[in-house]
Amino acid sequence: MDQILIRNNLPHVVTVFSEGHYEELHSGEPNISELIQGLKELHSVGISVMDITYGISAEGTTKINDPGTFSTSEPPNTRYNLPEDVPILFKSDLWCLGCVIIGKNVPRRCTKSQEILDKYSDTFGPEKSLILHSLLVLDPEKRSF
């Protein structure tokens, strides 16, 4: 996996200096647009990362972290409750990104997207709401960035 990241130099994904040696990232509030861009970058090179973690670079860029959880062949494990019984490569990533954005693990008992959005609406404004409406969709095939 490290070799894929080194070859592609993805600006919103943790920088890999050499096999097993990564850029140091710090905690902080994520830039949602940069998180989305990082996931798009990973998908563009065939990498899925459902257990999304992030950090902030020394330059202030939000980057997706922890290449140990990245996968190119099957959906990786996740700590997030997916509405689908079997994770779907790339599409389940979008649900997990929605959970990261709202900062909570969406309960599995939520059976309607609107129910989920209503439950957490007090924690995000109009811009986040628009993004979440495309990520937290029960039908994985209808999820998008």
C-alpha positions as CSV (number, residue, x, y, z in Angstrom):
1,M,0.0,0.0,0.0
2,D,2.8,2.4,0.9
3,Q,4.2,2.1,-2.7
4,I,0.9,3.2,-4.2
5,L,0.8,6.2,-1.9
6,I,4.5,7.1,-2.7
7,R,4.0,6.8,-6.4
8,N,0.8,8.9,-6.5
9,N,1.7,11.7,-4.0
10,L,-1.8,12.5,-2.9
11,P,-2.0,15.9,-1.3
12,H,-4.9,15.2,1.1
13,V,-3.6,11.8,2.3
14,V,-0.8,11.3,4.8
15,T,2.6,11.5,3.1
16,V,4.6,8.3,3.0
17,F,8.4,9.0,3.1
18,S,9.4,5.4,2.8
19,E,7.9,2.0,3.6
20,G,6.4,2.4,7.1
21,H,7.6,6.0,7.6
22,Y,4.8,8.6,7.5
23,E,4.4,12.3,7.9
24,E,3.5,13.4,11.4
25,L,-0.1,14.7,11.7
26,H,-1.7,16.6,14.6
27,S,-5.2,16.6,16.0
28,G,-7.6,19.4,15.1
29,E,-10.9,20.3,13.5
30,P,-11.0,18.9,10.0
31,N,-11.6,20.9,6.8
32,I,-14.6,19.0,5.3
33,S,-13.7,19.8,1.7
34,E,-10.2,18.5,2.2
35,L,-11.5,15.3,3.8
36,I,-13.7,14.8,0.8
37,Q,-10.8,15.5,-1.6
38,G,-8.6,13.0,0.3
39,L,-11.2,10.3,-0.1
40,K,-11.6,11.1,-3.8
41,E,-7.8,10.9,-4.2
42,L,-7.7,7.5,-2.6
43,H,-10.6,6.2,-4.7
44,S,-8.9,7.5,-7.9
45,V,-6.0,5.1,-7.3
46,G,-8.3,2.2,-6.2
47,I,-8.0,2.5,-2.4
48,S,-10.9,2.1,0.0
49,V,-10.6,3.3,3.6
50,M,-13.8,2.9,5.6
51,D,-12.2,3.4,9.0
52,I,-11.5,7.0,8.2
53,T,-9.1,8.9,10.5
54,Y,-7.5,12.2,9.8
55,G,-4.9,14.6,11.1
56,I,-3.7,18.1,10.3
57,S,-0.3,18.6,8.6
58,A,2.2,21.2,9.8
59,E,0.9,23.4,6.9
60,G,-2.7,23.1,8.2
61,T,-4.0,20.7,5.5
62,T,-6.5,18.1,6.6
63,K,-5.2,14.6,5.5
64,I,-6.7,11.1,5.7
65,N,-4.4,9.1,8.0
66,D,-3.5,5.5,8.8
67,P,-2.5,3.7,5.6
68,G,-2.6,0.5,7.7
69,T,-6.4,0.5,7.2
70,F,-6.4,1.1,3.5
71,S,-7.5,-1.7,1.1
72,T,-7.4,-2.2,-2.7
73,S,-9.3,-5.5,-3.0
74,E,-12.1,-5.6,-0.4
75,P,-13.8,-3.2,2.0
76,P,-11.7,-2.9,5.1
77,N,-13.2,-3.3,8.6
78,T,-14.9,-0.2,10.1
79,R,-16.0,1.0,13.5
80,Y,-19.0,2.7,11.9
81,N,-22.5,1.2,11.8
82,L,-23.3,0.6,8.1
83,P,-26.9,0.3,7.0
84,E,-25.8,-2.5,4.5
85,D,-25.1,-6.0,5.8
86,V,-22.0,-6.4,3.7
87,P,-19.7,-3.4,3.1
88,I,-19.4,-2.3,-0.5
89,L,-16.0,-1.2,-1.7
90,F,-15.9,2.7,-2.1
91,K,-19.7,3.2,-1.5
92,S,-19.4,2.3,2.2
93,D,-16.5,4.8,2.5
94,L,-19.0,7.5,1.8
95,W,-21.3,6.5,4.7
96,C,-18.3,6.4,7.0
97,L,-17.2,9.9,5.9
98,G,-20.7,11.1,6.8
99,C,-20.2,9.7,10.3
100,V,-16.8,11.4,10.6
101,I,-18.3,14.7,9.5
102,I,-21.1,14.6,12.1
103,G,-18.6,13.3,14.7
104,K,-20.8,10.4,15.7
105,N,-21.4,6.8,14.9
106,V,-24.9,6.7,13.4
107,P,-27.0,4.1,15.2
108,R,-27.9,1.1,13.1
109,R,-31.5,1.4,14.2
110,C,-31.9,4.5,12.0
111,T,-33.7,3.2,9.0
112,K,-34.3,6.4,7.0
113,S,-31.8,8.9,5.9
114,Q,-34.1,11.8,6.9
115,E,-34.3,10.3,10.4
116,I,-30.5,10.4,10.6
117,L,-30.3,13.9,9.4
118,D,-33.1,15.2,11.7
119,K,-31.4,13.5,14.7
120,Y,-28.1,15.4,14.1
121,S,-29.3,18.6,12.4
122,D,-28.5,20.7,15.4
123,T,-24.8,19.9,15.0
124,F,-24.3,21.1,11.5
125,G,-25.2,24.1,9.3
126,P,-26.5,24.3,5.7
127,E,-23.2,23.5,3.9
128,K,-22.6,20.3,6.0
129,S,-26.3,19.4,5.6
130,L,-26.0,19.5,1.9
131,I,-22.9,17.2,2.0
132,L,-24.5,14.9,4.5
133,H,-27.6,14.5,2.3
134,S,-25.5,12.9,-0.4
135,L,-23.3,10.7,2.0
136,L,-25.8,9.4,4.6
137,V,-28.1,7.7,2.1
138,L,-29.3,4.2,3.0
139,D,-29.0,2.8,-0.5
140,P,-25.2,2.6,-1.1
141,E,-25.6,3.0,-4.9
142,K,-27.2,6.4,-4.4
143,R,-24.4,7.8,-2.2
144,S,-22.1,10.4,-3.8
145,F,-19.6,13.2,-3.0
